[in-house]
Amino acid sequence: MSRRWAAGHPLPPAPAGFTLREVVRLPEHPTRIASDGQGKVLYVLANNGNVWRVDIATGTFRLLLRGER
């Protein structure tokens, strides 16, 4: 999803009892997301094999693993 597309399309409504918000916009296309199980950190696999760590509270992210090229 391009940034231009995402900027023009709001997030869908959350299911009853849930809150949905955008945490971060990564520079790459995410394909898989996993939680640390405590609700503090997300690990995101990008389509190029890179793995990102996202801090949910601050919205900061950093590259953990670079996929092979």
GUSE-264052 format. One record per residue (C-alpha): residue number from 1; residue in one letter; chain; x negated, y negated, z negated. Coordinates in pm, whole numbers. Layout:
BEGIN
NUM:a:A:X:Y:Z .
...
END
This chain:
BEGIN
1:m:A:0:0:0 .
2:s:A:-150:-330:98 .
3:r:A:-156:-625:-139 .
4:r:A:51:-823:109 .
5:w:A:321:-554:109 .
6:a:A:313:-516:-272 .
7:a:A:336:-890:-328 .
8:g:A:657:-907:-127 .
9:h:A:828:-610:-291 .
10:p:A:929:-615:-658 .
11:l:A:900:-306:-875 .
12:p:A:1214:-88:-887 .
13:p:A:1427:-97:-1202 .
14:a:A:1312:127:-1486 .
15:p:A:1524:422:-1599 .
16:a:A:1741:360:-1906 .
17:g:A:1528:345:-2221 .
18:f:A:1203:272:-2032 .
19:t:A:1015:-44:-1947 .
20:l:A:833:-72:-1617 .
21:r:A:556:-325:-1556 .
22:e:A:257:-368:-1330 .
23:v:A:-61:-314:-1531 .
24:v:A:-330:-375:-1270 .
25:r:A:-392:-399:-897 .
26:l:A:-687:-183:-801 .
27:p:A:-907:-258:-500 .
28:e:A:-836:93:-365 .
29:h:A:-528:307:-301 .
30:p:A:-444:524:-607 .
31:t:A:-330:881:-546 .
32:r:A:-321:1035:-897 .
33:i:A:-283:887:-1244 .
34:a:A:-352:1055:-1580 .
35:s:A:-310:921:-1933 .
36:d:A:-548:959:-2226 .
37:g:A:-248:1095:-2419 .
38:q:A:-247:800:-2660 .
39:g:A:-102:538:-2428 .
40:k:A:-417:326:-2427 .
41:v:A:-605:429:-2112 .
42:l:A:-514:549:-1764 .
43:y:A:-752:737:-1535 .
44:v:A:-681:673:-1169 .
45:l:A:-805:879:-876 .
46:a:A:-828:677:-555 .
47:n:A:-785:822:-206 .
48:n:A:-1161:791:-144 .
49:g:A:-1248:1005:-449 .
50:n:A:-1339:720:-685 .
51:v:A:-1210:744:-1043 .
52:w:A:-1112:427:-1227 .
53:r:A:-1051:367:-1599 .
54:v:A:-768:123:-1673 .
55:d:A:-716:-32:-2016 .
56:i:A:-339:-63:-2047 .
57:a:A:-338:-338:-2312 .
58:t:A:-572:-577:-2130 .
59:g:A:-516:-476:-1768 .
60:t:A:-890:-447:-1713 .
61:f:A:-1043:-170:-1504 .
62:r:A:-1384:-30:-1422 .
63:l:A:-1521:230:-1188 .
64:l:A:-1613:552:-1375 .
65:l:A:-1707:789:-1093 .
66:r:A:-1786:718:-730 .
67:g:A:-1655:973:-483 .
68:e:A:-1893:1126:-230 .
69:r:A:-1914:953:103 .
END
